[in-house]
Amino acid sequence: MKTRAMRWAAALGVAGLLATSACTANVKPQGADNGGASGTAELLVGGDNGSPTFVRNFNPFSPNKRNLTTYMYEPLEVVNSLDGTATPFLATGLSQPDARTVVFHIRQGVQWSDGQPFTPADVAYTFDLVKRTPALDALGVWQHIDSLSVSGADVVFRLKSDDVPAALVLAQQLIVPQHVWKDVQDPASWTNDNPVVTGPYTLADFTPNQYVLAKNPTYWQAGKVAADRIVAPAANSSLDIVSKGYDWAYTFLSDIDNTWVKADRQHNSYWFPPGGTVALYPNLTKAPFDNLDFRRGLSLALDRDKIADRAEQGYVKAAGQTGLLLPNFASWTNPAIPAQGKVAQDTQQALASFAKAGYHQQDGKLVDAGGKQLTLTITTPNGWTDWLQGVQVVQQQLSALGIQVVLNQPQAAAYQQAMQNGDFDLVMGSFGGSGSLFQDYNNLLNSDFKKPVGTSTSANYERYGDPAADTLLAEFKATTDPAKQKEIVNRLQQVVYDQLPAISLFYGGLWGLSSTKKFTGWPSEANPYASLMTWGSTPLLVVTRLQRAH
């Protein structure tokens, strides 16, 4: 069975997360204590998972890299996916003199872990390396860049078009040392066993069952790094996480108050902020899903609170129908849309909308003009139990109106292919959570992704297309004016609310666990400077904010 941690990671396009179903050695992880004879402060993290053991791969470009690679390599800026806030790292900041130019101001006085100086040339080299080896361009930076150059302490990017949101994409590129990588024959396959890095940690020890990072003594902000060592075991079962003194983990634990919290009520806590919107995508290329009244009927027929409670045990809330991830982007809500876009179940209005679309109730069934019962098929991945539980509530609520609902549960690979190719009636999917409002709406609405059924697309799986929405997205992409951006986002919310290109159900949680027994300063609802994700560059925000508990 696929765990919620893996399910949400897959939905966001993130690989290699912690799987709670992994086999577990019946031993205490090395380094599970704080202090001891050495007096070091160690952070035990459930942030990587062997299959069942680790392969030594610290290539920051590799999709198969060890997860904690990103605790060692740094980007220009780290973007908080919760709200899009960018924190400078290898850049001290950026400027955008116009919509086609991004200038990153590169931090001075930084050293690579082998003692060599970090320079703007390393930044330029990294982007050129990615251009020469397209397999390394996981972020798609060269979809935006026309050219780049070094000017003193700055790296100047000329973009292919007016493209203000590109800055956040470029900022997230991990930077590698030119003096090491220039001699690598095949950078895509190189495993980089002994990484040379700028970040807060370096690789200290590696075995197939566990690896350890040590604090980088020459790190440019070493004074902000509280943990001397980070220990990452290969096996991280739910039982391990609860019973073996973990400080930080990312996983969904059922009945978490009576598992994780109960294990140490004084120190253990959790925070599950929304990381994206789980929705039903209607196939807009075929009837009746291309009928707006029909989609309204579907939307009004659903009690989203009950769906969310069943799917995610009440840990996340029902989603609004604006395309905004809330409460993360609450300041952007369109005041003209009631209840922040939350749609209440209204059976009578649902039936009225279905009637406009040509369906009426007859003998307890919702039928078309010829008396044939309406039958819908909803596709959801096999083994994604929370999504299945949510869909089963959808099935019950639509069945109550006389609609026959069939659940299709292909394996994950077949599900992904069906969604990308448009081979579905209704499919469970997710959108948002990138930290960029432009990117979230662009992926949902841009007709550039509207491929013919049978042709794979990477976004806009419902095949929505509206020239007015495309114009809004183009204007959003080109403007640096905050007031204009707010106006555009208001109108994009109205598009999603009125046109129902996707029927939002509930927010997908980011399942972060933390303990204050050894370290304090964890992200929380009261201090949402980051999520508790253990992968990507987000952990850089966390490990530079933690403090030793006293």
N, C-alpha and C positions, 0 to 999 in steps of 0.2 A: 504494500500500500504506500502510495506516495504521501509524504508528510506535508503539512501546511507550509513549513519552511521552504521546502523544495518547490511546492506548487506556486507560491507567490514569487519566488525567484524566477521561475520559468516564465511566469506571466510578464515579468518586467524585463525579460531578456538577460538575466544574470545567471551565470553558470557557477557551479562548484560550491554551493552553499552546504551548510551543515545538514546532514540527514540524521534524524533521530533514530532511524531504524538500523543503524550500522551495528555490526558485530562489536562486542566490547570485551577487551581483555579484563580479567578479574583481578586487576591490580590498581593500586593508587597511582595516578599520574605523577611522574617525577616533577618536582618543583611545585607541588600543590600547597606547600606551606609558605607563609610570609615570615621572613627572617631566618631563624635557625642559626647555625654556627657562622654562616657567612654574613648574616645581617642584611642580605639583599631583599628587596621587595619584588616579589614575582606575581605576575598577573596570569592566572590560569584561564585560558580562553577556549570556549567551544566554537571556534571560528573556521575550522577546516575539517575535512573528513577524508580518511583513506578509503580505498575500495578493495580490500579492507586496509591496505597499508599505503604509505605515501610514496609517490615518485618524486625524485628531486628535480624540480623544474621551477626556477625563479626568473624565467623570461617574462618581463612585464607586459609584453605584447601577446603572449600565448594564451589562448582560451583555456588551456589545461594547466596554467600556472598554479602554484600553491597560493591559497587565498591571502596569506600574510605577506606576500610579495609587496602589496600596496601599503604595508606599514613601513616599508623601506624606501621605495621610490616615491617621489613627490611630483605633483603637477604644478602648473603655474599658479592655479588657484583651486581650492576645494569648494565645490558647490553643495550646499545643504539641499538635498532633494526635497525636504519638507516645504521650503518656501523660496528656494532659488537664491538665497543669500550666498555671496561668494566671499571666501576668506583668502587673502593673499598667502602664497607659500613661496615658490621659487620666483614669482613676480611680486613686486611690492604693490602692484596695481596695474590698471590699464587705462587708456584713453581712447576715445573714438572721435577723431576730428571730423569724420563724416561717416556716412552709412556704408562706405566701401573700404574703410581703413580701421584696423585695430592695432594699437601700439601697446605692447607689454613692456613694462619697466622692470628689468631683471634685477633681482636682489644681488647685492655685492657682498663679498666676504664669506661666501659659502664654500665649503670644501666637500669634495668627494671623500668617501670613507677610506680611500687609499692615500689621502693627503694631497691629491691634485686639486687645483682650484676649479671651481665651477664658474663658467662664463656664459655670456649670451651665445657664444659659438656652439655650445652644447645644445642650446635650445634650437638654434637653426639647423644643426646637424640632425637632431631627432626628427624634426618635421620633414627634412629632406630624405632621411632614411625611410620614413613611413611612405613618402611619395614613391621612392624607388622600389619598395617592397609592399605592394598594395595589401597583401595578406596581413600586414601589421596595422592597418588603418581601421581598427575596430570602431572608432568614433566617427569615421567618415569625414575627417578634417579636410581632406583634399576635395571634397564636394563643395567646399566653401572658398578655398584659397586659390587665388590666381598666381601670386608670387609672394616672396618674403625676403627681407634683407635685415642686416644688423646695422644699427646706427648708434655707435657708442654703447651705452648700457641698455639700449632698447632693441627689441625685435619688432619690426614693422611688417604687418600682414596686409597685403592688398587682396581684396575679396573679388569674387567673380561678378557680384551684383550688390545692390543695396541689401545689406544682410546684417542688421544690428544683432539679432540673436546668435550669430555665429561666434561672437566673443565668448559666450559661455561654453560652447563646444570646444573651441581651441584651448581655453583655459584648463580643461580637464585632461589634456594630454600628459601622460607620464614622461619625464625627461630622463634620458640615459647619457652616460659619459662618452663623448666622441673618442677619447683616447683608448677606450676599451672596445667599443663596438665597431670601430673602423676596420678592425682586423678579423671580424667575424664573417665567415664565408657564407653561411646560410642563417640569417637572423630569425627567420620564421621558425626554424626547427631547433635552434640552439637552446639548450636547457639552462645555461647561465648558472652553473652550480654554485659559484662563489660570487654573489652579486656585489658590485661596487655602486654605492648609493649615496644620496644626500640626506636621507630621511632620519627619523628619530631612532631607528633600530637597524642593526646589522645582523646577519646570520651568524649564530654562535655555535650551534650544534644541530646535526641532522641524523636521524635514524628512520627506518621505514615506519616506526610506530609513533614517533614524536619528533618535532623540531622545536628549537628554542631560538628566540631573538634576544640580543643583548643591546642595551642602551648605547647609542653611538656617542662616544665622548666628545667628538668634534662637531656634533650637530649644532646648527646655527641658533637654535632655541632650546639647547639642552637643559636649561634651567626650568623649562616648563614640563619636562618629562619626569614623572614621578616613579614609574615602574622601571626597575633595573633590568628585568628580564620578562619576556612573554613566553609562556609555555603553551604549545598547541598539540594536544594528543591527536592521534589518528582515529581513535574510537571515542565517540561521544553519544552514548545512549541517553535516553531520558533519565534513567536511573543514575548514570554517572553524574549528569549535570546537577541533579537534586542532592546526591549524597556525597560527592567527592570534593566539595569546596570550590567549585567553579566561581570565578569572579564575574564572568561575562559570557553570555551565550546568545545565540539567535536560534530560537526554535519555538514551536507551538507546543505547550503542555496542556493537556486537557485538565480542567478543574485546577487551574494554576494556584489558586489560593490554598488548596489542600495538598499541593505537591511542592512546588518551588518555594512559596512563601512560608508554608508550614515548617519547612526544613530549617529555617532560621528567620523567625518573625522579626527579630531585631534588625537584621541587615538586608534580607532578600526582598527585592521589589521587581516590578515589571512595568513596561510601558509599551503600548501597542498603538502608536499613532497611525493614521491612515497613510498608506503608501501608494494608493491607486484606486481607481473606481472599477468594480466588477459590474459588468453589464451584459445584457442580451443584445447581440447584434442581429438585427433583421436583415435578411438578404434583399436589398432594395432593387435587385435586378429582376425580381419576379413577383407575380401576384400571390397573395393579397398584400405582401409586405411593402410593395411600392405605393400603397394607398395610405395617405396620412391619417385618414379617419380610422383605418384599421389599426395603425400603430398607436393612436390615441386610445383606442379601446383596450389594447393590450396593457398600456401603461396604467390606465385608470382601474383596471381589474386587479391590480396587485397591491397587497399590503406589504410594503417594503420593510416595515419594522419586524414583522413576523419572519420574513425571509432572512433578514440579517441576524435575528436572534437564533434561528435554527442553524444557519450556516456557520456562524462564528461564535456561538455560545454567548452572545451579548457583548463580546469584547470590542466590537466595532459597530458603527451606526449605519442606518439606512442612508443611501446616497441621494443627494439632490440631483435634479435634472438640468443642471446648467453646464456640466463639464468641468466645473471647478472642484478641486480637491479641498474639502473643508474638514476642520477649521483652518487648515494651513494657509489658504488664500482668502480668508474671510474678508479682508480689507478690499478685495476686488469684486465683491458681490454686487450684482446689479440691483439697485433698490427698487426698480420697477417690477421685478419678478418676486411674487409673494413667497414667503416662508423659505427664503434662500433656495428656491427651486424645488423644495420637497413636494412630491405629488402624493396626496392622500388617496387611499382606495375609495372609489365611488362607483358602486356596482351599476346604479341606474344610468349614470353618465357613460359608463363603459358600454352598456348595452345600446345606448343612443348612438354612440360613435360607431359601434359595429353595424347598427342599422343603416347608417349613412354609407357604410362600406358594402352593404348588400347582404348582411347576415341578420337573422332574427331567431328568436327562441321558438321551438316547436317540440312539444312532448319532452321537455327537459333537455333538449339538444339545441345547440346553436348551429343553424343550417343556412345554406345559401338559397337563392331564389328557386332552385330546383329541388330543394328539400334534402340535399346532401349535407351530412354533418361536417363541420369544420374540423379538420385534423391537422395538427402541427407537430413537427419533429424538432426537439431541442437537442443540440449536440453539446456534450460536455466530456472532458477527458476521463477515461477510466482511472479509478484510484484516487482522484482528487476529491476526497470525501466531503470536505466542507462545501465545495461548489455543488456536488451532487445533492447534499442535504438542502441547499438553497433552491436548486432546481426542482426538487421534489415538492417544496412548498409552492413554487410557481405552478407546477403541474396540478396540485390540489386546488389552487385558487382559480385557475382557468377551467378546470374540470367542473367546478361548481357552477359555472355559467353554461355548461353543456359543450365545451370544447374538448375533443379527444386529443390528448397530449402524449406523444411517444418520446421516450428518452433514448437517445443514441449515445453510446459510451465507447468510442474507439480508443485504442491505445494512444498515448501522448503524441507519438510521431504522426499517426494517421489523423488525429485531431488537428494538429498544427497544419498539416497539408490541406485538410478540408477547409479550414478557416482561410488560409492564404489563397486557395484556389476558388473560393466562393461556392463550395459544394455543401450547402446547408440551407435550411429554412431559417432557424434561429440558432445562434451559437453563443455559448458563454465565452466571454473574453474580458479583457481589462484594458484600461487606458489611463494615461496621466501618470503623475509621480516622477516626472523627469526633473522637476525643479524649474522648468521653463514653461510659462504659460503659452508662449508661442508654439513650442514643440508639442505640448499636449494637444492643443487645438489643431495644429497642422497635421498631426498623425491621425486625428479623428476625422477631419473634414476635407483635406486637400484633394482635389480631383486628380492631381498628378499621380496619386496612388490608385486611382480607380481603373483597375485593369479588367479586361473581359473575363467572364467566368471561365475557369479552366487555366487562366494565366496567374501565376503567383504574384502576390503583392506583399509588401512588408508593413503596411498600415492601411487604414481606411478599409477594413475587411468587409464592411457592409456595402461598399461601393457607392458612397454618397457623392453627389456632384451638383454643385450650384455655383454659377459664375459669381453671384453676389458674395458668397462665402469665400471664394478664391480671391476676390478683390480685397476683402477685409484682411485676409491672411497676408496678401502682398503688401498692403499698407502697414500692417503690424510689423512685418519684416523690415520695412524701410525707415520707420520713424524712431527718433531718439527722444521725442517729446512725451514726458510722462502723462500729461493730460490727454494727448491723442491716444496713447496706449490704453488708458483707462476707458476712453470712449469706444475703442475698437473691441476691447474685451467685453464690455457691456453688450455690444451687438452680437458678438460670437456666442455669449451665453444665451441670448434670445434665440439665436438659430438653433442651438441644441435643445432648448426648452420647447420651442414651437414646432420644430421639424422632426424631433425624435429620431435622429440618425442612429442612436443607440439608446436603449432603455436602461438607465442606470438602476442598479439594485442596492448594492451596499459597498462600503469601503473595505478594501483589503488591508489587513493590519501588517505592520512591521513588528515581528514578535521578539522584542528585545528583553533580556533578563540581565539584572545586575545585582551585585552585592557590595555593600559599603563596609564589609568587615575589614578589608585591607585598604580600599581606595574609596574616596568620595569625589563628588563632582560629575557624576554620570548625567547624561542627558535625561530629561524628564519633561512631563507636561508643563511643569512650572519653569523649566529652563531648557527650551527646545532648540538649543544651538546646533543639534544634530539629531539623527535617530541613533538607535543602538545597533544598527547594521554592523556586522563584523567583516564585511567585504568591501571592495572598492576603496576609494580615497576617504570616505566618511570617517574611518577609524583614526585618521590623522587629526581630525578635529577633537576626537575623544581623548587620545593618549596625550595630547598637549594641554588638556584641561583637568585631568585627574590630579588628585592630591592624596598623599598618604593619610590614612585614617590615624587619629591619635588615640 
